[in-house]
Amino acid sequence: MKSLVIVALILGTVNLSFSQDKMKKESEDENIKIENLPTVVIKSAEKDFSIYLPDNNPDKDVRKLQERFIAYDLGKDYEGFERYLVIMYIDEGTLTAKYNEHGKLINVVEKYKNINLPDKVIYSIYKNYPEWTVVDDKYLYSQKEGDILKKQYDLKIKKGNLTKKITLKPDGEIISKK
């Protein structure tokens, strides 16, 4: 009887140890899914906080300009002014930011043209307007005190002698047609 109890304990212990190893291997083999969350950049200026939400635009030049703006140090340049304006340029467009007398970011307006369009916008165009081509594109992105006011693509499309102007959201939803 003693030997039967000892064998049962050994089998139970061995069985538990194998199940723990198996669980460890399963967790090691799992792929971790990484999701890109929106970036929020907060710059401190005295007692006020400035909030700027960069856009996840597919165009690398637009992202570089936004990164350059994030890295921009206002320093004490704003002192003595009611409003302070910062304008940054690239070939494709501009980023204009307005600060108040305390160095707090009030609003940002970004305007670009002829940039890489997001996949959802391209898909929406070719789905709703087959055989049309994009002739001209403009992108407008504006925010005030961390709230996004406008984020849209104004496109001019062409098919033969016909041209149309359409406005889309970044998710491909058509806002207006002309």
HELIX and SHEET records of a PDB file:
HELIX    1   1 LYS A    2  ASP A   29  1                                  28    
HELIX    2   2 LYS A   60  ALA A   71  1                                  12    
HELIX    3   3 ASP A  119  ASN A  128  1                                  10    
SHEET    1   A 2 VAL A  41  ALA A  45  0                                        
SHEET    2   A 2 ASP A  48  TYR A  52 -1                                        
SHEET    1   B 7 ARG A  83  ILE A  90  0                                        
SHEET    2   B 7 GLY A  93  ASN A 100 -1                                        
SHEET    3   B 7 LEU A 105  LYS A 113 -1                                        
SHEET    4   B 7 THR A 133  LYS A 144 -1                                        
SHEET    5   B 7 ASP A 147  LYS A 159 -1                                        
SHEET    6   B 7 LEU A 162  LEU A 168 -1                                        
SHEET    7   B 7 ILE A 174  LYS A 177 -1                                        
END                                                                             
